Amino acid sequence: MKTNIRFEPGRRDVLRMLGAAGLGIAGAGLVALPGCGVYAAEDGEAFAAWEFPGGERIPERVVARAALLGASPHNTQPWGVAISPAAVELRARFDRNLGTMDGLRRELHIGLGCAVENMAIAAAAVGRAATVALLPDPTDPALVARVALTPATARPSALFDAIPNRHTNRGPYLDGAAAPGLEAALRGLQDERSLEFHWLDSLGERARFRQETIDATEAITGDADMSRDSDRWYRHTAEEIVANRDGTSIDAAGLGASERTLGKAGARPSEESANTYWLDATRTRHTTGSAFAILSSTTESTRVDQLRVGRVYQRMHLWATSQGLGMQPLNQLAERQDREEAQKLEPRFTRALASFVGSGRRAQMLFRIGYPWERAFASARRPLEWVLS
Ligand SMILES: Cc1cc2nc3c(=O)[nH]c(=O)nc-3n(C[C@H](O)[C@H](O)[C@H](O)COP(=O)(O)O)c2cc1C
């Protein structure tokens, strides 16, 4: 593996550290210590897909394997792939969804767009010109993209090199101003005419986005259906991670080493303590950074728009990775916007989002960017054999 943190203390060590940590995270419900289930980060078969491109020499298989490393909501990986020498097709797995957390399946489609972008970048690097057709068959909504491949000169790129190093970073970032040129560089990566890029870097805008995001997080944790559907994708033990190779985990949560170790040693946190932890992290770590940004579409918000948003988001995250920057999607406001639409609720967060993007636009993907204090760990991936169709 690229990085193996082989820190596997025994139960006695964990107890000693627990004392040293002064039970500091007990309030988050992470410490129970019924047995010592501590496991190493990024270790084993669940993380093998990140050995990319590894020894893979067949161009269309490199393209397919790149798709698996895209970002996806709660690491649901809602995709399947079909491979032939002339094309790789990406198919939606609609059953791999976030339920009421993504009632309109906006995020599911953005995640599929992330996979498409990795495919296009990988194709160029392995000597294939890629022609991408999004939703090419109106009678088959699961056929999300056909990426036709024809031989071409190989064009290695920094974005291709970043594919196995891109990980969502949920740790603290420096709170300083954005580097000059950062906004322009990100804008330069947004080439879709139907989309707009909104950059929030003034102190006032950041404070307002931060508070609205905290309020939206509170609304989600207070919504029993959303809370349950979110929690369903959390994998606590090494056994759960290797069996499912998806979902969210302690290692990807942006915690320090002692908190991760203690968290693993403890029992699975209850839904309530996970919510308390998430809200606390949103108030502290998750809203640090140089700027927040939003990708929006027109209010029509078509599936193709959402796929395009995913492509642009993935491209930006790969570029940020190549520059040593951290990124984390922060979609609580958009999740509540969709919930308000689906449930015909008072449009509290819909209005908040309109105040950032304008009333003629629909916010699709929200994120923060900045210089992280710590590197982020990889999350598990299902291997190619599991997703071939
Ligand atoms: C559409 C979409 C929405 C997401 N929303 C959030 C979010 O609100 N908060 C968060 O921490 N991560 C969010 N993520 C990041 C995913 O959880 C992450 O991509 C996934 O767990 C896989 O991890 P990786 O990006 O490190 O490969 C989102 C990703 C996508 C594609």
The ligand as an SDF file (V2000), in Angstrom:
LIG
                    3D

 31 33  0  0  0  0  0  0  0  0999 V2000
  -22.2460   14.5320   -4.1840 C   0  0  0  0  0  0  0  0  0  0  0  0
  -21.3380   14.3820   -3.0030 C   0  0  0  0  0  0  0  0  0  0  0  0
  -21.7030   14.9280   -1.7760 C   0  0  0  0  0  0  0  0  0  0  0  0
  -20.8370   14.8320   -0.6790 C   0  0  0  0  0  0  0  0  0  0  0  0
  -21.1720   15.4570    0.5000 N   0  0  0  0  0  0  0  0  0  0  0  0
  -20.3120   15.4180    1.5510 C   0  0  0  0  0  0  0  0  0  0  0  0
  -20.5860   16.1470    2.7400 C   0  0  0  0  0  0  0  0  0  0  0  0
  -21.5970   16.8460    2.8480 O   0  0  0  0  0  0  0  0  0  0  0  0
  -19.6880   16.0700    3.7640 N   0  0  0  0  0  0  0  0  0  0  0  0
  -18.5380   15.3320    3.6650 C   0  0  0  0  0  0  0  0  0  0  0  0
  -17.7670   15.2980    4.6210 O   0  0  0  0  0  0  0  0  0  0  0  0
  -18.2470   14.6450    2.5290 N   0  0  0  0  0  0  0  0  0  0  0  0
  -19.0990   14.6790    1.4810 C   0  0  0  0  0  0  0  0  0  0  0  0
  -18.7860   14.0410    0.3090 N   0  0  0  0  0  0  0  0  0  0  0  0
  -17.5130   13.2970    0.2070 C   0  0  0  0  0  0  0  0  0  0  0  0
  -17.7560   11.8020    0.2510 C   0  0  0  0  0  0  0  0  0  0  0  0
  -18.1920   11.4060    1.5280 O   0  0  0  0  0  0  0  0  0  0  0  0
  -16.4750   11.0910   -0.1850 C   0  0  0  0  0  0  0  0  0  0  0  0
  -16.2490   11.3750   -1.5320 O   0  0  0  0  0  0  0  0  0  0  0  0
  -16.5570    9.5880    0.0060 C   0  0  0  0  0  0  0  0  0  0  0  0
  -16.6720    9.2490    1.3600 O   0  0  0  0  0  0  0  0  0  0  0  0
  -15.3340    8.8920   -0.5770 C   0  0  0  0  0  0  0  0  0  0  0  0
  -14.1590    9.3900    0.0140 O   0  0  0  0  0  0  0  0  0  0  0  0
  -13.0090   10.0630   -0.8480 P   0  0  0  0  0  0  0  0  0  0  0  0
  -13.5750   11.3130   -1.4730 O   0  0  0  0  0  0  0  0  0  0  0  0
  -11.9450   10.3860    0.1520 O   0  0  0  0  0  0  0  0  0  0  0  0
  -12.5600    9.0880   -1.8800 O   0  0  0  0  0  0  0  0  0  0  0  0
  -19.6170   14.1290   -0.8070 C   0  0  0  0  0  0  0  0  0  0  0  0
  -19.2610   13.5860   -2.0510 C   0  0  0  0  0  0  0  0  0  0  0  0
  -20.0950   13.7140   -3.1410 C   0  0  0  0  0  0  0  0  0  0  0  0
  -19.6760   13.1630   -4.4780 C   0  0  0  0  0  0  0  0  0  0  0  0
  1  2  1  0
  2  3  1  0
  2 30  2  0
  3  4  2  0
  4  5  1  0
  4 28  1  0
  5  6  2  0
  6  7  1  0
  6 13  1  0
  7  8  2  0
  7  9  1  0
  9 10  1  0
 10 11  2  0
 10 12  1  0
 12 13  2  0
 13 14  1  0
 14 15  1  0
 14 28  1  0
 15 16  1  0
 16 17  1  0
 16 18  1  0
 18 19  1  0
 18 20  1  0
 20 21  1  0
 20 22  1  0
 22 23  1  0
 23 24  1  0
 24 25  2  0
 24 26  1  0
 24 27  1  0
 28 29  2  0
 29 30  1  0
 30 31  1  0
M  END
$$$$
